[in-house]
Amino acid sequence: VWRQEIEEVKARYFRFLDLKDYEGLAAIFVPNASFDYWQGTHIIEGVDNFIAYAKESNATATSVHHGHMSEIDIIDETSAAGIWSMNDYVEYSDGRPIIRGYGHYYDSFSRVDGHWLLSAIRLTRIRIDRE
């Protein structure tokens, strides 16, 4: 059951991000979550800072994110880790190049008040194609 709950949280992450549902997106994270989308060169601390970043960086974007082939490790009753293969497509209306990315999400989860929430995201990219 926990594995399925964790997979559903990650599925919501992709859906909320693509639909720009920032309220829904914020609700699936612990408040002090950390975000590393740049392979260690810039880390965002806190869900409020992440939501502000997402709103700004995705303002002119239409995106499609897919995560699949989950590997989930339940560490104990309140913590878990997961890895997802990913690919994304981001098209901007402001003239920036279209991005097609491929890589992996490395996530940490915390069980809070009976619900699994994301506590950390680290994205590593194997390849990025720009059009």
C-alpha positions, 0 to 999 in steps of 0.5 A: 500500500505504501508503495502505491501511495508514494507512486501516486504522490510522484504522479501528482507532482508531474500532473500538478507541474504540467497543469501549473496547479501550484496549490496542489503542487505545494500540498504534496511537499513537506514545508522544508523540502529541498529541490536540486534541478541543476546537479548540485549547482543551485539548491532551492530550500523550502516549498514556498521558494520552490513554488515561486521559482516554478511560477516564474520559470514556467510562466511562458512554458507548456510542459509534459513530464513523464516519470516511469520505472519507479524504484522505491525503498521503504526505509522505515515507517516515516521515510522512503526513497524513490528513483524514477526514469524521466523525460520531459518536453518544455515549449516556451511561448517567448522564443526560447528553444524547445527542451526535451530532457531525459534522466532520473529523479531521486526523491525522498519522502516523509510520512506525515500525519498518515500521508506520504509527502515529498521531502527532497527532489534531485534531478539528474539529466543524461541528455537535453535536446534543444530545438 
